[in-house]
Structure formats: C-alpha cells, structure tokens
Amino acid sequence: MRRSRGFRSKARQKLKGGHFSIAETLQDFKTDQKVLVNINPAIHTGMPHPRFQGAMGKIIEKRGRAYIVEVPVGKTTKKIIARTEHLSEVK
C-alpha cells in the first residue's frame, strides 16, 4: 500500500499541543502590518501549510474572516491565506 502524503504529514513536532483562545480569534490586523505565522494545531480551519510555520510576512488584504499574507520564500514571495488564530503581531 502506498504511503499517505497528507497535508499534515511530517509535521508531528510542529503541530503538537495548542490551546484554543477566543482572544486569538478576535485579533484585528491592518494592511502592511508585519505578522508571524504561528500555527495553532487546536484550530484546523484557516490553517496555512506547516512549511510556513515561523515565517514572517506582511498583511496584504482581508478576505472574509481570514487574511492574505505575503511571505518571502527564497527569491520569490508566496501568498498564503490564514485566519487570525494562526497569526501573531510582530513587536
């Protein structure tokens, strides 16, 4: 049987633990604000891919309850869609 290569494969250490907090859901970000992608494994909706864990990016726009974040990856930039539970403000 072929090995499963799902969305959360090889991410056991990255996606371990996590607690739900209503304060994380109620965060509000502005455009051009710097944010850190910090995945909360307790909340599955709006979760970006685990390869972006710990990446720093810039808010481009708001789309529904989620935000579009531009993250530099090598020589290019990627746009990811993530909800507020998975983002934290850079101080």
Biotite code that builds the C-alpha atoms (Angstrom):
import biotite.structure as struc

atoms = struc.array([
    struc.Atom([0.000, 0.000, 0.000], chain_id="A", res_id=1, res_name="MET", atom_name="CA", element="C"),
    struc.Atom([1.269, 3.486, -0.861], chain_id="A", res_id=2, res_name="ARG", atom_name="CA", element="C"),
    struc.Atom([2.269, 5.840, 1.921], chain_id="A", res_id=3, res_name="ARG", atom_name="CA", element="C"),
    struc.Atom([-0.109, 8.684, 2.668], chain_id="A", res_id=4, res_name="SER", atom_name="CA", element="C"),
    struc.Atom([1.311, 12.162, 1.992], chain_id="A", res_id=5, res_name="ARG", atom_name="CA", element="C"),
    struc.Atom([-1.422, 14.281, 3.541], chain_id="A", res_id=6, res_name="GLY", atom_name="CA", element="C"),
    struc.Atom([-1.467, 17.941, 4.491], chain_id="A", res_id=7, res_name="PHE", atom_name="CA", element="C"),
    struc.Atom([-0.140, 17.255, 7.998], chain_id="A", res_id=8, res_name="ARG", atom_name="CA", element="C"),
    struc.Atom([2.443, 14.589, 7.132], chain_id="A", res_id=9, res_name="SER", atom_name="CA", element="C"),
    struc.Atom([5.929, 15.021, 8.705], chain_id="A", res_id=10, res_name="LYS", atom_name="CA", element="C"),
    struc.Atom([4.592, 17.773, 10.973], chain_id="A", res_id=11, res_name="ALA", atom_name="CA", element="C"),
    struc.Atom([4.235, 15.950, 14.310], chain_id="A", res_id=12, res_name="ARG", atom_name="CA", element="C"),
    struc.Atom([6.630, 18.247, 16.188], chain_id="A", res_id=13, res_name="GLN", atom_name="CA", element="C"),
    struc.Atom([5.410, 21.440, 14.513], chain_id="A", res_id=14, res_name="LYS", atom_name="CA", element="C"),
    struc.Atom([1.731, 20.738, 15.171], chain_id="A", res_id=15, res_name="LEU", atom_name="CA", element="C"),
    struc.Atom([1.967, 19.423, 18.718], chain_id="A", res_id=16, res_name="LYS", atom_name="CA", element="C"),
    struc.Atom([-0.120, 20.849, 21.570], chain_id="A", res_id=17, res_name="GLY", atom_name="CA", element="C"),
    struc.Atom([-2.026, 24.077, 21.174], chain_id="A", res_id=18, res_name="GLY", atom_name="CA", element="C"),
    struc.Atom([-4.963, 25.511, 23.064], chain_id="A", res_id=19, res_name="HIS", atom_name="CA", element="C"),
    struc.Atom([-7.985, 27.437, 21.882], chain_id="A", res_id=20, res_name="PHE", atom_name="CA", element="C"),
    struc.Atom([-8.220, 31.065, 22.960], chain_id="A", res_id=21, res_name="SER", atom_name="CA", element="C"),
    struc.Atom([-11.034, 33.394, 21.991], chain_id="A", res_id=22, res_name="ILE", atom_name="CA", element="C"),
    struc.Atom([-8.610, 36.352, 22.167], chain_id="A", res_id=23, res_name="ALA", atom_name="CA", element="C"),
    struc.Atom([-6.667, 34.912, 19.203], chain_id="A", res_id=24, res_name="GLU", atom_name="CA", element="C"),
    struc.Atom([-9.862, 34.768, 17.171], chain_id="A", res_id=25, res_name="THR", atom_name="CA", element="C"),
    struc.Atom([-10.754, 38.391, 17.939], chain_id="A", res_id=26, res_name="LEU", atom_name="CA", element="C"),
    struc.Atom([-7.419, 39.864, 16.790], chain_id="A", res_id=27, res_name="GLN", atom_name="CA", element="C"),
    struc.Atom([-7.551, 42.522, 14.106], chain_id="A", res_id=28, res_name="ASP", atom_name="CA", element="C"),
    struc.Atom([-4.717, 43.350, 11.708], chain_id="A", res_id=29, res_name="PHE", atom_name="CA", element="C"),
    struc.Atom([-4.231, 46.261, 9.324], chain_id="A", res_id=30, res_name="LYS", atom_name="CA", element="C"),
    struc.Atom([-2.795, 46.128, 5.815], chain_id="A", res_id=31, res_name="THR", atom_name="CA", element="C"),
    struc.Atom([1.017, 46.371, 5.546], chain_id="A", res_id=32, res_name="ASP", atom_name="CA", element="C"),
    struc.Atom([1.329, 45.128, 9.144], chain_id="A", res_id=33, res_name="GLN", atom_name="CA", element="C"),
    struc.Atom([4.102, 42.597, 9.879], chain_id="A", res_id=34, res_name="LYS", atom_name="CA", element="C"),
    struc.Atom([2.869, 39.285, 11.291], chain_id="A", res_id=35, res_name="VAL", atom_name="CA", element="C"),
    struc.Atom([4.393, 35.976, 12.337], chain_id="A", res_id=36, res_name="LEU", atom_name="CA", element="C"),
    struc.Atom([2.830, 32.722, 11.154], chain_id="A", res_id=37, res_name="VAL", atom_name="CA", element="C"),
    struc.Atom([2.429, 30.680, 14.315], chain_id="A", res_id=38, res_name="ASN", atom_name="CA", element="C"),
    struc.Atom([0.153, 27.706, 13.609], chain_id="A", res_id=39, res_name="ILE", atom_name="CA", element="C"),
    struc.Atom([-2.280, 26.726, 16.361], chain_id="A", res_id=40, res_name="ASN", atom_name="CA", element="C"),
    struc.Atom([-2.917, 22.979, 15.886], chain_id="A", res_id=41, res_name="PRO", atom_name="CA", element="C"),
    struc.Atom([-6.078, 23.077, 18.018], chain_id="A", res_id=42, res_name="ALA", atom_name="CA", element="C"),
    struc.Atom([-7.874, 25.003, 15.263], chain_id="A", res_id=43, res_name="ILE", atom_name="CA", element="C"),
    struc.Atom([-7.932, 23.310, 11.865], chain_id="A", res_id=44, res_name="HIS", atom_name="CA", element="C"),
    struc.Atom([-9.856, 25.908, 9.859], chain_id="A", res_id=45, res_name="THR", atom_name="CA", element="C"),
    struc.Atom([-7.782, 28.544, 8.121], chain_id="A", res_id=46, res_name="GLY", atom_name="CA", element="C"),
    struc.Atom([-4.539, 26.726, 8.884], chain_id="A", res_id=47, res_name="MET", atom_name="CA", element="C"),
    struc.Atom([-1.667, 27.526, 6.490], chain_id="A", res_id=48, res_name="PRO", atom_name="CA", element="C"),
    struc.Atom([0.665, 24.772, 5.308], chain_id="A", res_id=49, res_name="HIS", atom_name="CA", element="C"),
    struc.Atom([3.142, 23.643, 8.005], chain_id="A", res_id=50, res_name="PRO", atom_name="CA", element="C"),
    struc.Atom([6.106, 24.725, 5.836], chain_id="A", res_id=51, res_name="ARG", atom_name="CA", element="C"),
    struc.Atom([5.185, 28.324, 6.714], chain_id="A", res_id=52, res_name="PHE", atom_name="CA", element="C"),
    struc.Atom([5.431, 27.750, 10.491], chain_id="A", res_id=53, res_name="GLN", atom_name="CA", element="C"),
    struc.Atom([7.576, 30.521, 11.970], chain_id="A", res_id=54, res_name="GLY", atom_name="CA", element="C"),
    struc.Atom([7.656, 32.608, 8.792], chain_id="A", res_id=55, res_name="ALA", atom_name="CA", element="C"),
    struc.Atom([7.318, 36.376, 8.926], chain_id="A", res_id=56, res_name="MET", atom_name="CA", element="C"),
    struc.Atom([5.133, 38.135, 6.417], chain_id="A", res_id=57, res_name="GLY", atom_name="CA", element="C"),
    struc.Atom([3.089, 41.218, 5.600], chain_id="A", res_id=58, res_name="LYS", atom_name="CA", element="C"),
    struc.Atom([-0.714, 41.519, 5.554], chain_id="A", res_id=59, res_name="ILE", atom_name="CA", element="C"),
    struc.Atom([-1.935, 42.289, 2.030], chain_id="A", res_id=60, res_name="ILE", atom_name="CA", element="C"),
    struc.Atom([-5.705, 42.238, 2.461], chain_id="A", res_id=61, res_name="GLU", atom_name="CA", element="C"),
    struc.Atom([-8.578, 40.807, 4.461], chain_id="A", res_id=62, res_name="LYS", atom_name="CA", element="C"),
    struc.Atom([-10.682, 38.102, 2.840], chain_id="A", res_id=63, res_name="ARG", atom_name="CA", element="C"),
    struc.Atom([-13.733, 37.135, 4.877], chain_id="A", res_id=64, res_name="GLY", atom_name="CA", element="C"),
    struc.Atom([-12.509, 36.037, 8.316], chain_id="A", res_id=65, res_name="ARG", atom_name="CA", element="C"),
    struc.Atom([-9.007, 35.344, 7.009], chain_id="A", res_id=66, res_name="ALA", atom_name="CA", element="C"),
    struc.Atom([-6.075, 37.455, 5.887], chain_id="A", res_id=67, res_name="TYR", atom_name="CA", element="C"),
    struc.Atom([-3.849, 37.233, 2.823], chain_id="A", res_id=68, res_name="ILE", atom_name="CA", element="C"),
    struc.Atom([-0.229, 37.225, 3.995], chain_id="A", res_id=69, res_name="VAL", atom_name="CA", element="C"),
    struc.Atom([2.725, 37.733, 1.656], chain_id="A", res_id=70, res_name="GLU", atom_name="CA", element="C"),
    struc.Atom([5.682, 35.611, 2.821], chain_id="A", res_id=71, res_name="VAL", atom_name="CA", element="C"),
    struc.Atom([9.145, 35.778, 1.217], chain_id="A", res_id=72, res_name="PRO", atom_name="CA", element="C"),
    struc.Atom([10.409, 32.317, 0.224], chain_id="A", res_id=73, res_name="VAL", atom_name="CA", element="C"),
    struc.Atom([13.854, 32.364, -1.368], chain_id="A", res_id=74, res_name="GLY", atom_name="CA", element="C"),
    struc.Atom([13.850, 34.778, -4.304], chain_id="A", res_id=75, res_name="LYS", atom_name="CA", element="C"),
    struc.Atom([10.046, 34.835, -4.626], chain_id="A", res_id=76, res_name="THR", atom_name="CA", element="C"),
    struc.Atom([7.111, 35.744, -2.414], chain_id="A", res_id=77, res_name="THR", atom_name="CA", element="C"),
    struc.Atom([4.179, 33.463, -1.689], chain_id="A", res_id=78, res_name="LYS", atom_name="CA", element="C"),
    struc.Atom([0.674, 34.499, -0.739], chain_id="A", res_id=79, res_name="LYS", atom_name="CA", element="C"),
    struc.Atom([-0.981, 32.397, 1.943], chain_id="A", res_id=80, res_name="ILE", atom_name="CA", element="C"),
    struc.Atom([-4.476, 32.588, 3.374], chain_id="A", res_id=81, res_name="ILE", atom_name="CA", element="C"),
    struc.Atom([-4.612, 32.242, 7.152], chain_id="A", res_id=82, res_name="ALA", atom_name="CA", element="C"),
    struc.Atom([-7.075, 33.032, 9.893], chain_id="A", res_id=83, res_name="ARG", atom_name="CA", element="C"),
    struc.Atom([-6.182, 35.163, 12.891], chain_id="A", res_id=84, res_name="THR", atom_name="CA", element="C"),
    struc.Atom([-5.664, 32.180, 15.213], chain_id="A", res_id=85, res_name="GLU", atom_name="CA", element="C"),
    struc.Atom([-2.569, 31.271, 13.201], chain_id="A", res_id=86, res_name="HIS", atom_name="CA", element="C"),
    struc.Atom([-1.076, 34.769, 13.069], chain_id="A", res_id=87, res_name="LEU", atom_name="CA", element="C"),
    struc.Atom([0.573, 36.905, 15.739], chain_id="A", res_id=88, res_name="SER", atom_name="CA", element="C"),
    struc.Atom([1.709, 40.513, 15.688], chain_id="A", res_id=89, res_name="GLU", atom_name="CA", element="C"),
    struc.Atom([5.440, 41.251, 15.426], chain_id="A", res_id=90, res_name="VAL", atom_name="CA", element="C"),
    struc.Atom([6.506, 43.700, 18.119], chain_id="A", res_id=91, res_name="LYS", atom_name="CA", element="C"),
])
